């Protein structure tokens, strides 16, 4: 049973941007830290996913002056682009690398 | 945003960031692929609790495919030489970028608007993609086709020695 006077849990744009920042920074860390180039390619979905979280958050909480769902549209495109980039990177590494 | 959605958002965020950290730190392609899948599940949850159900479905499929590519049998290692000071410098740079982004998000003064969309929004996003921004969508589609053709050529170009 909820305690009387307890504040409800809420979220707005700032926590969304914190999560986006964390994902982008971890992606940048992976890109610079890994010695294996194919493993470094795993940073691409993290970087683009962080950007997608920020875009969806802005579309949800702070979009004004245009179509409200443009951020969601870009997030969809970023997800597909990240898959294409990983496929290209793994393909090139498969041509040059060793198991 | 009500409490249920907020709790779902925070749980999904924790999953997503944990998966990203595991991608950064785990050895072995299988574990990294599983971590990337966990990141995708968390990311789809974030999108879902931010009323972007269609983006969540697309992200889930794309990240599952990324995880399969990273963990799958076509994966090959490709080592390159980077001296330790540069790696440490890149880690410090990533930490500095995190600090800068968090500070700007914390200190930023953002507009607050009311969201009028539904929870899935596939029709509205489809109208944006194929009517409002059709040329941009076609350009991205062409780039993706080029990337996938390049990946196919690269896979097949290794020859019968494999």
gemmi code that builds the backbone of each chain (N, CA, C; Angstrom):
import gemmi

chains = {
    "A": [
        ("UNK", (0.858, -1.188, 0.000), (0.000, 0.000, 0.000), (0.891, 1.233, 0.000)),
        ("UNK", (0.551, 2.193, -0.852), (1.400, 3.382, -0.970), (1.321, 4.228, 0.285)),
        ("UNK", (2.452, 4.767, 0.690), (2.492, 5.624, 1.869), (1.814, 6.952, 1.540)),
        ("UNK", (1.040, 7.453, 2.493), (0.333, 8.708, 2.241), (1.342, 9.836, 2.066)),
        ("UNK", (1.173, 10.639, 1.041), (2.073, 11.757, 0.798), (3.324, 11.397, 0.054)),
        ("UNK", (3.475, 10.098, -0.325), (4.669, 9.691, -1.069), (4.633, 10.287, -2.471)),
        ("UNK", (5.813, 10.729, -2.945), (5.868, 11.312, -4.290), (5.863, 10.194, -5.325)),
        ("UNK", (5.081, 10.328, -6.384), (5.112, 9.294, -7.424), (6.434, 9.331, -8.180)),
        ("UNK", (6.845, 8.145, -8.669), (8.058, 8.081, -9.478), (7.768, 8.738, -10.819)),
        ("UNK", (8.682, 9.567, -11.271), (8.458, 10.252, -12.535), (9.762, 10.365, -13.309)),
        ("UNK", (9.645, 10.653, -14.564), (10.837, 10.851, -15.406), (10.523, 11.939, -16.413)),
        ("UNK", (11.504, 12.752, -16.705), (11.324, 13.761, -17.745), (12.534, 13.715, -18.675)),
        ("UNK", (12.821, 14.790, -19.342), (13.850, 14.755, -20.379), (15.256, 14.568, -19.811)),
        ("UNK", (15.511, 15.090, -18.609), (16.877, 15.055, -18.090), (17.378, 13.623, -17.839)),
        ("UNK", (16.609, 12.743, -17.171), (17.087, 11.348, -17.045), (17.268, 10.656, -18.391)),
        ("UNK", (16.409, 10.979, -19.352), (16.561, 10.390, -20.690), (17.892, 10.814, -21.297)),
        ("UNK", (18.227, 12.093, -21.145), (19.496, 12.569, -21.705), (20.695, 11.991, -20.945)),
        ("UNK", (20.528, 11.724, -19.642), (21.602, 11.065, -18.887), (21.880, 9.680, -19.461)),
        ("UNK", (20.811, 8.921, -19.710), (20.984, 7.571, -20.273), (21.629, 7.657, -21.660)),
        ("UNK", (21.162, 8.614, -22.461), (21.739, 8.779, -23.799), (23.221, 9.119, -23.707)),
        ("UNK", (23.578, 10.007, -22.781), (24.982, 10.381, -22.610), (25.818, 9.180, -22.191)),
        ("UNK", (25.273, 8.357, -21.277), (26.014, 7.176, -20.830), (26.258, 6.214, -21.990)),
        ("UNK", (25.235, 6.008, -22.813), (25.415, 5.064, -23.926), (26.406, 5.591, -24.953)),
        ("UNK", (26.349, 6.877, -25.244), (27.292, 7.451, -26.210), (28.717, 7.378, -25.660)),
        ("UNK", (28.890, 7.697, -24.383), (30.235, 7.668, -23.800), (30.777, 6.236, -23.754)),
        ("UNK", (29.926, 5.266, -23.416), (30.392, 3.876, -23.406), (30.748, 3.434, -24.821)),
        ("UNK", (29.963, 3.864, -25.812), (30.293, 3.549, -27.199), (31.637, 4.129, -27.617)),
        ("UNK", (31.895, 5.372, -27.224), (33.188, 5.990, -27.543), (34.321, 5.250, -26.837)),
        ("UNK", (34.052, 4.817, -25.589), (35.061, 4.056, -24.853), (35.384, 2.734, -25.556)),
        ("UNK", (34.340, 2.039, -26.007), (34.558, 0.765, -26.716), (35.364, 0.999, -27.985)),
        ("UNK", (35.026, 2.057, -28.726), (35.711, 2.329, -29.990), (37.198, 2.590, -29.768)),
        ("UNK", (37.545, 3.237, -28.669), (38.952, 3.558, -28.434), (39.714, 2.492, -27.692)),
        ("UNK", (39.019, 1.670, -26.904), (39.694, 0.776, -25.972), (40.002, -0.581, -26.581)),
        ("UNK", (39.130, -1.079, -27.446), (39.281, -2.433, -27.968), (40.451, -2.526, -28.940)),
        ("UNK", (41.229, -3.612, -28.826), (42.326, -3.844, -29.770), (41.834, -4.531, -31.036)),
        ("UNK", (40.764, -5.284, -30.898), (40.203, -6.005, -32.035), (39.254, -5.071, -32.782)),
        ("UNK", (39.532, -4.849, -34.064), (38.733, -3.894, -34.835), (37.280, -4.359, -34.955)),
        ("UNK", (37.072, -5.658, -35.065), (35.710, -6.170, -35.171), (34.952, -5.963, -33.863)),
        ("UNK", (35.647, -6.081, -32.742), (34.990, -5.800, -31.463), (34.683, -4.314, -31.330)),
        ("UNK", (35.572, -3.485, -31.895), (35.326, -2.038, -31.843), (34.094, -1.658, -32.668)),
        ("UNK", (33.779, -2.467, -33.672), (32.573, -2.197, -34.462), (31.320, -2.299, -33.588)),
        ("UNK", (31.402, -3.086, -32.503), (30.280, -3.176, -31.569), (29.934, -1.856, -30.912)),
        ("UNK", (30.816, -0.867, -31.044), (30.512, 0.449, -30.481), (29.487, 1.206, -31.317)),
        ("UNK", (29.353, 0.851, -32.600), (28.445, 1.608, -33.479), (26.993, 1.544, -32.986)),
        ("UNK", (26.451, 0.338, -32.649), (25.078, 0.334, -32.128), (24.924, 1.105, -30.823)),
        ("UNK", (25.990, 1.136, -30.006), (25.886, 1.868, -28.739), (25.826, 3.379, -28.997)),
        ("UNK", (26.704, 3.861, -29.885), (26.708, 5.293, -30.196), (25.379, 5.724, -30.820)),
        ("UNK", (24.931, 4.976, -31.810), (23.688, 5.356, -32.490), (22.469, 5.120, -31.596)),
        ("UNK", (22.536, 4.098, -30.729), (21.443, 3.882, -29.780), (21.323, 5.027, -28.786)),
        ("UNK", (22.461, 5.544, -28.327), (22.420, 6.709, -27.435), (21.799, 7.914, -28.119)),
        ("UNK", (22.193, 8.123, -29.374), (21.581, 9.233, -30.127), (20.082, 9.012, -30.293)),
        ("UNK", (19.690, 7.758, -30.538), (18.268, 7.457, -30.696), (17.489, 7.708, -29.418)),
        ("UNK", (18.075, 7.365, -28.262), (17.386, 7.619, -26.988), (17.164, 9.118, -26.798)),
        ("UNK", (18.185, 9.916, -27.101), (18.026, 11.371, -26.964), (16.949, 11.897, -27.903)),
        ("UNK", (16.921, 11.391, -29.132), (15.924, 11.867, -30.100), (14.505, 11.487, -29.678)),
        ("UNK", (14.334, 10.240, -29.215), (13.001, 9.821, -28.780), (12.571, 10.594, -27.533)),
        ("UNK", (13.524, 10.854, -26.640), (13.201, 11.641, -25.443), (12.760, 13.047, -25.788)),
        ("UNK", (13.459, 13.676, -26.720), (13.057, 15.022, -27.141), (11.695, 14.989, -27.815)),
        ("UNK", (11.448, 13.949, -28.646), (10.138, 13.833, -29.291), (9.040, 13.647, -28.257)),
        ("UNK", (9.344, 12.949, -27.151), (8.326, 12.666, -26.134), (8.061, 13.864, -25.230)),
        ("UNK", (9.116, 14.603, -24.886), (8.958, 15.613, -23.845), (9.079, 17.056, -24.322)),
        ("UNK", (9.787, 17.302, -25.408), (10.127, 18.693, -25.707), (10.018, 19.051, -27.176)),
        ("UNK", (9.255, 18.300, -27.966), (9.160, 18.620, -29.395), (8.137, 19.727, -29.598)),
        ("UNK", (8.549, 20.758, -30.277), (7.622, 21.843, -30.598), (8.042, 22.457, -31.919)),
        ("UNK", (7.103, 23.048, -32.603), (7.423, 23.764, -33.837), (7.576, 22.887, -35.050)),
        ("UNK", (7.017, 21.682, -35.049), (7.112, 20.813, -36.219), (6.429, 19.497, -35.934)),
        ("UNK", (6.560, 18.525, -36.828), (5.985, 17.199, -36.535), (6.585, 16.633, -35.253)),
        ("UNK", (5.716, 16.149, -34.358), (6.187, 15.757, -33.031), (6.984, 14.456, -33.061)),
        ("UNK", (6.805, 13.648, -34.097), (7.406, 12.316, -34.100), (8.681, 12.231, -34.945)),
        ("UNK", (9.258, 13.364, -35.297), (10.478, 13.330, -36.114), (11.604, 12.595, -35.369)),
        ("UNK", (11.665, 12.768, -34.058), (12.689, 12.078, -33.276), (12.534, 10.569, -33.354)),
        ("UNK", (11.291, 10.093, -33.284), (11.059, 8.650, -33.414), (11.449, 8.162, -34.807)),
        ("UNK", (11.157, 8.976, -35.815), (11.518, 8.623, -37.187), (13.046, 8.456, -37.303)),
        ("UNK", (13.783, 9.410, -36.745), (15.241, 9.317, -36.805), (15.761, 8.117, -36.010)),
        ("UNK", (15.101, 7.799, -34.891), (15.544, 6.643, -34.104), (15.382, 5.352, -34.891)),
        ("UNK", (14.292, 5.241, -35.648), (14.094, 4.065, -36.507), (15.207, 3.982, -37.544)),
        ("UNK", (15.493, 5.110, -38.185), (16.541, 5.127, -39.211), (17.899, 4.774, -38.597)),
        ("UNK", (18.181, 5.308, -37.405), (19.472, 5.027, -36.763), (19.626, 3.547, -36.421)),
        ("UNK", (18.543, 2.911, -35.993), (18.626, 1.478, -35.673), (18.956, 0.669, -36.923)),
        ("UNK", (18.308, 1.005, -38.032), (18.562, 0.262, -39.271), (19.983, 0.542, -39.779)),
        ("UNK", (20.399, 1.805, -39.685), (21.754, 2.160, -40.139), (22.810, 1.446, -39.290)),
        ("UNK", (22.579, 1.319, -37.991), (23.569, 0.635, -37.150), (23.702, -0.827, -37.566)),
        ("UNK", (22.574, -1.460, -37.898), (22.642, -2.851, -38.363), (23.431, -2.947, -39.668)),
        ("UNK", (23.187, -2.019, -40.594), (23.910, -2.049, -41.866), (25.407, -1.831, -41.654)),
        ("UNK", (25.768, -0.921, -40.751), (27.190, -0.664, -40.506), (27.876, -1.859, -39.856)),
        ("UNK", (27.183, -2.512, -38.916), (27.779, -3.698, -38.299), (27.949, -4.806, -39.330)),
        ("UNK", (26.951, -4.979, -40.206), (27.071, -6.009, -41.255), (28.247, -5.709, -42.168)),
        ("UNK", (28.399, -4.445, -42.558), (29.515, -4.070, -43.426), (30.853, -4.282, -42.727)),
        ("UNK", (30.930, -3.876, -41.465), (32.184, -4.031, -40.731), (32.560, -5.482, -40.520)),
        ("UNK", (31.583, -6.307, -40.135), (31.870, -7.731, -39.932), (32.232, -8.389, -41.266)),
        ("UNK", (31.594, -7.927, -42.354), (31.933, -8.471, -43.667), (33.352, -8.139, -44.083)),
        ("UNK", (33.753, -6.888, -43.891), (35.117, -6.495, -44.250), (36.129, -7.209, -43.359)),
        ("UNK", (35.820, -7.305, -42.064), (36.726, -8.020, -41.169), (36.802, -9.500, -41.524)),
        ("UNK", (35.689, -10.067, -41.985), (35.706, -11.467, -42.412), (36.580, -11.691, -43.624)),
        ("UNK", (36.718, -10.671, -44.457), (37.576, -10.786, -45.626), (39.052, -10.713, -45.228)),
        ("UNK", (39.347, -9.845, -44.254), (40.746, -9.583, -43.931), (41.257, -10.360, -42.723)),
        ("UNK", (40.370, -10.712, -41.797), (40.822, -11.203, -40.510), (40.962, -12.697, -40.432)),
        ("UNK", (41.210, -13.163, -39.200), (41.352, -14.591, -38.943), (40.401, -14.964, -37.829)),
        ("UNK", (39.987, -16.243, -37.841), (39.021, -16.703, -36.834), (39.620, -16.675, -35.438)),
    ],
    "B": [
        ("UNK", (4.234, 11.518, -17.429), (4.559, 10.091, -17.374), (4.168, 9.551, -16.003)),
        ("UNK", (3.362, 8.489, -15.963), (2.936, 7.963, -14.670), (4.025, 7.065, -14.062)),
        ("UNK", (3.748, 6.611, -12.834), (4.787, 5.887, -12.090), (5.184, 4.584, -12.780)),
        ("UNK", (4.193, 3.872, -13.326), (4.485, 2.581, -13.958), (5.430, 2.762, -15.150)),
        ("UNK", (5.133, 3.760, -15.976), (5.992, 4.021, -17.127), (7.376, 4.487, -16.673)),
        ("UNK", (7.411, 5.297, -15.621), (8.708, 5.792, -15.144), (9.565, 4.644, -14.614)),
        ("UNK", (8.940, 3.727, -13.847), (9.695, 2.583, -13.331), (10.187, 1.715, -14.489)),
        ("UNK", (9.316, 1.489, -15.470), (9.739, 0.729, -16.646), (10.881, 1.391, -17.378)),
        ("UNK", (10.825, 2.716, -17.471), (11.913, 3.438, -18.120), (13.230, 3.249, -17.363)),
        ("UNK", (13.187, 3.362, -16.032), (14.436, 3.241, -15.262), (14.988, 1.816, -15.322)),
        ("UNK", (14.112, 0.823, -15.265), (14.582, -0.567, -15.352), (15.206, -0.827, -16.728)),
        ("UNK", (14.531, -0.346, -17.779), (15.075, -0.529, -19.134), (16.392, 0.207, -19.301)),
        ("UNK", (16.505, 1.382, -18.695), (17.759, 2.138, -18.771), (18.891, 1.374, -18.099)),
        ("UNK", (18.579, 0.794, -16.926), (19.607, 0.014, -16.231), (20.046, -1.178, -17.084)),
        ("UNK", (19.082, -1.849, -17.714), (19.422, -2.982, -18.589), (20.312, -2.523, -19.740)),
        ("UNK", (19.929, -1.418, -20.340), (20.642, -0.939, -21.522), (22.077, -0.527, -21.182)),
        ("UNK", (22.235, 0.231, -20.106), (23.585, 0.691, -19.743), (24.439, -0.483, -19.265)),
        ("UNK", (23.818, -1.432, -18.532), (24.568, -2.618, -18.105), (25.046, -3.418, -19.314)),
        ("UNK", (24.148, -3.601, -20.297), (24.536, -4.310, -21.514), (25.657, -3.605, -22.245)),
        ("UNK", (25.589, -2.284, -22.311), (26.646, -1.531, -22.988), (27.978, -1.693, -22.269)),
        ("UNK", (27.940, -1.655, -20.928), (29.185, -1.849, -20.163), (29.750, -3.253, -20.392)),
        ("UNK", (28.864, -4.238, -20.477), (29.337, -5.605, -20.722), (29.934, -5.730, -22.125)),
        ("UNK", (29.349, -5.038, -23.106), (29.947, -5.017, -24.447), (31.366, -4.452, -24.373)),
        ("UNK", (31.546, -3.452, -23.518), (32.861, -2.821, -23.412), (33.872, -3.710, -22.707)),
        ("UNK", (33.423, -4.494, -21.730), (34.384, -5.135, -20.834), (34.542, -6.642, -21.025)),
        ("UNK", (33.532, -7.317, -21.580), (33.594, -8.783, -21.635), (34.536, -9.264, -22.740)),
        ("UNK", (35.305, -10.313, -22.463), (36.062, -10.945, -23.547), (35.186, -11.977, -24.242)),
        ("UNK", (35.519, -12.320, -25.461), (34.789, -13.376, -26.162), (33.616, -12.831, -26.952)),
        ("UNK", (33.525, -13.279, -28.196), (32.493, -12.710, -29.060), (31.097, -13.164, -28.667)),
        ("UNK", (30.958, -14.383, -28.138), (29.645, -14.861, -27.730), (29.071, -14.024, -26.598)),
        ("UNK", (29.907, -13.744, -25.610), (29.445, -12.936, -24.474), (29.136, -11.513, -24.919)),
        ("UNK", (29.969, -11.000, -25.831), (29.712, -9.632, -26.319), (28.417, -9.574, -27.132)),
        ("UNK", (28.173, -10.609, -27.914), (26.911, -10.642, -28.664), (25.708, -10.687, -27.739)),
        ("UNK", (25.808, -11.513, -26.682), (24.698, -11.575, -25.723), (24.505, -10.226, -25.031)),
        ("UNK", (25.626, -9.560, -24.713), (25.524, -8.244, -24.073), (24.893, -7.224, -25.018)),
        ("UNK", (25.225, -7.326, -26.304), (24.610, -6.411, -27.273), (23.109, -6.683, -27.395)),
        ("UNK", (22.726, -7.967, -27.313), (21.302, -8.289, -27.291), (20.610, -7.719, -26.068)),
        ("UNK", (21.288, -7.792, -24.906), (20.726, -7.203, -23.683), (20.558, -5.695, -23.844)),
        ("UNK", (21.541, -5.060, -24.466), (21.429, -3.620, -24.730), (20.217, -3.331, -25.611)),
        ("UNK", (20.017, -4.185, -26.623), (18.868, -3.992, -27.507), (17.548, -4.134, -26.772)),
        ("UNK", (17.471, -5.125, -25.869), (16.232, -5.293, -25.085), (15.979, -4.056, -24.220)),
        ("UNK", (17.046, -3.567, -23.579), (16.895, -2.362, -22.757), (16.501, -1.155, -23.587)),
        ("UNK", (17.119, -1.027, -24.761), (16.811, 0.114, -25.632), (15.365, 0.052, -26.115)),
        ("UNK", (14.913, -1.152, -26.475), (13.520, -1.292, -26.901), (12.576, -0.945, -25.749)),
        ("UNK", (12.955, -1.329, -24.527), (12.129, -0.968, -23.377), (12.072, 0.537, -23.168)),
        ("UNK", (13.215, 1.195, -23.325), (13.231, 2.658, -23.190), (12.294, 3.286, -24.213)),
        ("UNK", (12.420, 2.854, -25.462), (11.555, 3.403, -26.510), (10.084, 3.139, -26.191)),
        ("UNK", (9.806, 1.928, -25.732), (8.415, 1.561, -25.460), (7.826, 2.439, -24.364)),
        ("UNK", (8.587, 2.668, -23.284), (8.058, 3.470, -22.186), (8.101, 4.960, -22.499)),
        ("UNK", (8.745, 5.339, -23.604), (8.669, 6.727, -24.068), (7.649, 6.857, -25.207)),
        ("UNK", (6.707, 5.933, -25.272), (5.605, 5.979, -26.244), (6.097, 5.896, -27.682)),
        ("UNK", (7.140, 5.106, -27.929), (7.649, 4.914, -29.282), (7.691, 3.412, -29.569)),
        ("UNK", (6.506, 2.793, -29.607), (6.430, 1.341, -29.744), (6.978, 0.835, -31.069)),
        ("UNK", (6.720, 1.563, -32.140), (7.220, 1.122, -33.443), (8.758, 1.177, -33.483)),
        ("UNK", (9.317, 2.260, -32.971), (10.780, 2.351, -32.898), (11.339, 1.235, -32.017)),
        ("UNK", (10.612, 0.863, -30.953), (11.052, -0.225, -30.084), (11.100, -1.541, -30.844)),
        ("UNK", (10.065, -1.807, -31.649), (10.043, -3.066, -32.412), (11.197, -3.109, -33.418)),
        ("UNK", (11.417, -1.996, -34.114), (12.504, -1.950, -35.104), (13.862, -2.108, -34.405)),
        ("UNK", (14.042, -1.412, -33.283), (15.315, -1.496, -32.566), (15.568, -2.913, -32.055)),
        ("UNK", (14.510, -3.570, -31.576), (14.685, -4.938, -31.058), (15.176, -5.878, -32.168)),
        ("UNK", (14.549, -5.784, -33.336), (14.950, -6.641, -34.458), (16.380, -6.309, -34.900)),
        ("UNK", (16.684, -5.018, -35.033), (18.014, -4.619, -35.529), (19.114, -5.013, -34.538)),
        ("UNK", (18.871, -4.832, -33.237), (19.914, -5.170, -32.263), (20.065, -6.679, -32.113)),
        ("UNK", (18.968, -7.415, -32.292), (19.100, -8.879, -32.289), (19.963, -9.325, -33.470)),
        ("UNK", (19.760, -8.690, -34.629), (20.585, -9.029, -35.787), (22.042, -8.632, -35.563)),
        ("UNK", (22.261, -7.465, -34.956), (23.641, -7.050, -34.631), (24.292, -8.062, -33.690)),
        ("UNK", (23.533, -8.502, -32.673), (24.083, -9.468, -31.724), (24.436, -10.773, -32.426)),
        ("UNK", (23.565, -11.197, -33.359), (23.855, -12.424, -34.102), (25.107, -12.252, -34.954)),
        ("UNK", (25.274, -11.099, -35.569), (26.461, -10.860, -36.395), (27.728, -10.887, -35.545)),
        ("UNK", (27.659, -10.271, -34.360), (28.851, -10.215, -33.502), (29.179, -11.585, -32.919)),
        ("UNK", (28.147, -12.359, -32.573), (28.385, -13.651, -31.944), (28.411, -14.809, -32.927)),
        ("UNK", (28.067, -14.555, -34.185), (27.859, -15.636, -35.130), (29.131, -16.224, -35.717)),
        ("UNK", (28.976, -17.231, -36.578), (30.143, -17.938, -37.122), (30.924, -17.145, -38.177)),
        ("UNK", (30.353, -16.050, -38.677), (31.062, -15.283, -39.700), (32.053, -14.288, -39.103)),
        ("UNK", (32.072, -14.192, -37.785), (32.931, -13.219, -37.113), (34.406, -13.595, -37.271)),
        ("UNK", (35.234, -12.643, -37.624), (36.682, -12.830, -37.663), (37.351, -11.710, -36.871)),
        ("UNK", (38.418, -12.058, -36.151), (39.174, -11.035, -35.428), (40.055, -10.269, -36.398)),
        ("UNK", (40.219, -8.998, -36.130), (41.091, -8.169, -36.957), (41.835, -7.230, -36.009)),
        ("UNK", (42.981, -7.702, -35.537), (43.736, -6.922, -34.552), (44.466, -5.767, -35.216)),
        ("UNK", (44.577, -4.693, -34.503), (45.376, -3.566, -34.990), (46.158, -3.007, -33.809)),
        ("UNK", (47.287, -2.410, -34.140), (48.223, -2.005, -33.098), (47.909, -0.576, -32.658)),
        ("UNK", (47.518, -0.443, -31.404), (47.348, 0.880, -30.808), (48.141, 0.878, -29.517)),
        ("UNK", (49.012, 1.859, -29.361), (49.836, 1.867, -28.157), (48.993, 2.225, -26.928)),
        ("UNK", (49.355, 1.678, -25.762), (48.540, 1.885, -24.553), (48.263, 3.348, -24.210)),
        ("UNK", (49.201, 4.279, -24.390), (48.843, 5.664, -24.047), (47.656, 6.194, -24.856)),
        ("UNK", (47.550, 5.791, -26.121), (46.422, 6.258, -26.933), (45.120, 5.652, -26.451)),
        ("UNK", (45.168, 4.377, -26.031), (43.950, 3.759, -25.513), (43.510, 4.442, -24.216)),
        ("UNK", (44.494, 4.730, -23.354), (44.140, 5.402, -22.108), (43.619, 6.808, -22.376)),
        ("UNK", (44.222, 7.464, -23.372), (43.752, 8.804, -23.733), (42.312, 8.754, -24.256)),
        ("UNK", (42.002, 7.708, -25.038), (40.627, 7.593, -25.539), (39.650, 7.325, -24.402)),
        ("UNK", (40.070, 6.545, -23.401), (39.193, 6.300, -22.252), (38.947, 7.590, -21.474)),
        ("UNK", (40.020, 8.381, -21.303), (39.859, 9.658, -20.599), (38.960, 10.594, -21.413)),
        ("UNK", (39.134, 10.568, -22.735), (38.273, 11.391, -23.584), (36.818, 10.989, -23.482)),
        ("UNK", (36.548, 9.661, -23.421), (35.156, 9.202, -23.274), (34.589, 9.656, -21.935)),
        ("UNK", (35.414, 9.597, -20.868), (34.932, 10.057, -19.562), (34.654, 11.557, -19.592)),
        ("UNK", (35.533, 12.315, -20.248), (35.308, 13.757, -20.363), (34.046, 14.066, -21.152)),
        ("UNK", (33.820, 13.280, -22.212), (32.596, 13.489, -23.001), (31.357, 13.189, -22.167)),
        ("UNK", (31.421, 12.109, -21.360), (30.289, 11.788, -20.482), (30.023, 12.941, -19.515)),
        ("UNK", (31.109, 13.473, -18.915), (30.932, 14.578, -17.969), (30.310, 15.793, -18.664)),
        ("UNK", (30.796, 16.111, -19.858), (30.260, 17.265, -20.581), (28.803, 17.093, -20.961)),
        ("UNK", (28.453, 15.892, -21.438), (27.058, 15.647, -21.837), (26.123, 15.669, -20.629)),
        ("UNK", (26.572, 15.049, -19.516), (25.723, 15.041, -18.313), (25.547, 16.457, -17.776)),
        ("UNK", (26.631, 17.239, -17.795), (26.531, 18.617, -17.308), (25.563, 19.429, -18.175)),
        ("UNK", (25.679, 19.268, -19.498), (24.796, 20.044, -20.373), (23.344, 19.598, -20.234)),
        ("UNK", (23.123, 18.292, -20.006), (21.751, 17.829, -19.795), (21.193, 18.342, -18.472)),
        ("UNK", (22.057, 18.389, -17.443), (21.622, 18.813, -16.114), (21.347, 20.315, -16.063)),
        ("UNK", (22.184, 21.080, -16.748), (22.059, 22.530, -16.697), (21.176, 23.096, -17.797)),
        ("UNK", (20.784, 22.255, -18.745), (20.010, 22.748, -19.873), (18.620, 23.208, -19.472)),
        ("UNK", (18.098, 24.142, -20.221), (16.758, 24.664, -19.974), (15.886, 24.240, -21.154)),
        ("UNK", (15.120, 23.181, -20.955), (14.407, 22.580, -22.072), (12.933, 22.975, -22.055)),
        ("UNK", (12.383, 23.055, -23.244), (10.946, 23.307, -23.384), (10.184, 22.048, -22.944)),
        ("UNK", (9.083, 22.219, -22.253), (8.234, 21.070, -21.907), (6.938, 21.176, -22.699)),
        ("UNK", (6.653, 20.160, -23.485), (5.439, 20.166, -24.288), (4.606, 18.931, -23.950)),
        ("UNK", (3.369, 18.964, -24.337), (2.468, 17.827, -24.133), (2.546, 16.898, -25.336)),
        ("UNK", (2.624, 15.608, -25.058), (2.735, 14.619, -26.137), (1.337, 14.151, -26.518)),
        ("UNK", (1.026, 14.247, -27.807), (-0.318, 13.901, -28.258), (-0.351, 12.572, -29.015)),
        ("UNK", (0.799, 11.947, -29.248), (0.815, 10.700, -30.011), (0.334, 9.532, -29.171)),
        ("UNK", (0.147, 8.388, -29.838), (-0.219, 7.181, -29.116), (1.021, 6.463, -28.619)),
        ("UNK", (0.860, 5.180, -28.273), (2.014, 4.456, -27.728), (2.805, 3.726, -28.812)),
        ("UNK", (2.178, 3.479, -29.992), (2.881, 2.718, -31.020), (3.300, 3.607, -32.186)),
        ("UNK", (2.389, 4.395, -32.711), (2.684, 5.457, -33.678), (3.209, 4.968, -35.016)),
        ("UNK", (2.926, 3.730, -35.393), (3.493, 3.243, -36.662), (2.928, 4.017, -37.856)),
        ("UNK", (1.643, 4.346, -37.820), (1.054, 5.072, -38.956), (1.645, 6.471, -39.082)),
        ("UNK", (1.800, 7.147, -37.946), (2.342, 8.505, -38.003), (3.809, 8.505, -38.433)),
        ("UNK", (4.589, 7.558, -37.901), (5.997, 7.474, -38.306), (6.106, 7.080, -39.782)),
        ("UNK", (5.221, 6.184, -40.230), (5.214, 5.805, -41.644), (4.888, 6.987, -42.543)),
        ("UNK", (3.918, 7.820, -42.118), (3.597, 9.016, -42.909), (4.792, 9.951, -42.974)),
        ("UNK", (5.507, 10.087, -41.861), (6.704, 10.944, -41.883), (7.767, 10.372, -42.816)),
        ("UNK", (7.980, 9.048, -42.721), (9.058, 8.429, -43.499), (8.756, 8.449, -44.991)),
        ("UNK", (7.520, 8.156, -45.353), (7.228, 7.938, -46.771), (6.477, 9.085, -47.430)),
        ("UNK", (6.105, 10.107, -46.665), (5.452, 11.258, -47.289), (6.204, 12.550, -46.975)),
        ("UNK", (6.406, 12.813, -45.691), (7.040, 14.074, -45.311), (8.522, 14.105, -45.669)),
        ("UNK", (9.238, 13.005, -45.398), (10.688, 12.940, -45.628), (11.025, 11.809, -46.590)),
        ("UNK", (10.295, 11.728, -47.692), (10.465, 10.580, -48.595), (11.858, 10.565, -49.238)),
        ("UNK", (12.355, 11.733, -49.632), (13.662, 11.784, -50.303), (14.765, 11.324, -49.336)),
        ("UNK", (14.695, 11.802, -48.087), (15.694, 11.397, -47.098), (15.616, 9.896, -46.836)),
        ("UNK", (14.395, 9.357, -46.782), (14.240, 7.918, -46.574), (14.845, 7.135, -47.730)),
        ("UNK", (14.624, 7.618, -48.950), (15.199, 6.923, -50.106), (16.723, 6.996, -50.086)),
        ("UNK", (17.259, 8.147, -49.677), (18.716, 8.269, -49.600), (19.298, 7.296, -48.576)),
        ("UNK", (18.655, 7.208, -47.414), (19.139, 6.270, -46.387), (19.006, 4.834, -46.874)),
        ("UNK", (17.894, 4.535, -47.556), (17.708, 3.180, -48.080), (18.791, 2.838, -49.100)),
        ("UNK", (19.143, 3.807, -49.967), (20.200, 3.562, -50.949), (21.536, 3.301, -50.254)),
        ("UNK", (21.830, 4.088, -49.207), (23.077, 3.872, -48.458), (23.101, 2.494, -47.802)),
        ("UNK", (21.968, 2.084, -47.271), (21.915, 0.775, -46.609), (22.086, -0.343, -47.627)),
        ("UNK", (21.479, -0.182, -48.805), (21.650, -1.196, -49.848), (23.116, -1.294, -50.258)),
        ("UNK", (23.769, -0.128, -50.423), (25.199, -0.137, -50.776), (26.014, -0.838, -49.688)),
        ("UNK", (25.711, -0.551, -48.420), (26.447, -1.182, -47.325), (26.236, -2.692, -47.317)),
        ("UNK", (25.007, -3.125, -47.534), (24.741, -4.567, -47.500), (25.349, -5.276, -48.712)),
        ("UNK", (25.320, -4.613, -49.881), (25.984, -5.205, -51.045), (27.496, -5.289, -50.794)),
        ("UNK", (28.049, -4.222, -50.197), (29.474, -4.265, -49.857), (29.797, -5.388, -48.891)),
        ("UNK", (28.934, -5.577, -47.893), (29.161, -6.667, -46.939), (29.102, -8.020, -47.640)),
        ("UNK", (28.147, -8.173, -48.542), (28.026, -9.449, -49.257), (29.253, -9.706, -50.129)),
        ("UNK", (29.692, -8.655, -50.844), (30.882, -8.801, -51.686), (32.095, -9.148, -50.832)),
        ("UNK", (32.210, -8.492, -49.681), (33.349, -8.773, -48.805), (33.308, -10.207, -48.301)),
        ("UNK", (32.127, -10.697, -47.931), (32.023, -12.074, -47.454), (32.378, -13.080, -48.550)),
        ("UNK", (31.841, -12.824, -49.736), (32.053, -13.777, -50.828), (33.434, -13.652, -51.439)),
        ("UNK", (34.071, -12.493, -51.268), (35.344, -12.231, -51.939), (36.517, -12.948, -51.339)),
        ("UNK", (36.302, -13.598, -50.190), (37.429, -14.280, -49.574), (37.821, -15.544, -50.334)),
        ("UNK", (36.897, -16.079, -51.109), (37.251, -17.168, -52.011), (37.127, -18.532, -51.401)),
        ("UNK", (37.525, -19.574, -52.171), (37.300, -20.950, -51.746), (38.293, -21.429, -50.689)),
        ("UNK", (39.252, -20.567, -50.283), (40.239, -21.017, -49.299), (39.639, -21.136, -47.912)),
        ("UNK", (38.444, -20.525, -47.669), (37.854, -20.580, -46.332), (37.416, -21.990, -45.977)),
    ],
}
model = gemmi.Model(1)
for chain_id, residues in chains.items():
    chain = gemmi.Chain(chain_id)
    for i, (resn, *xyz) in enumerate(residues, 1):
        res = gemmi.Residue()
        res.name, res.seqid = resn, gemmi.SeqId(i, " ")
        for name, pos in zip(("N", "CA", "C"), xyz):
            atom = gemmi.Atom()
            atom.name, atom.element = name, gemmi.Element(name[0])
            atom.pos, atom.b_iso = gemmi.Position(*pos), 0.0
            res.add_atom(atom)
        chain.add_residue(res)
    model.add_chain(chain)
structure = gemmi.Structure()
structure.add_model(model)
structure.setup_entities()
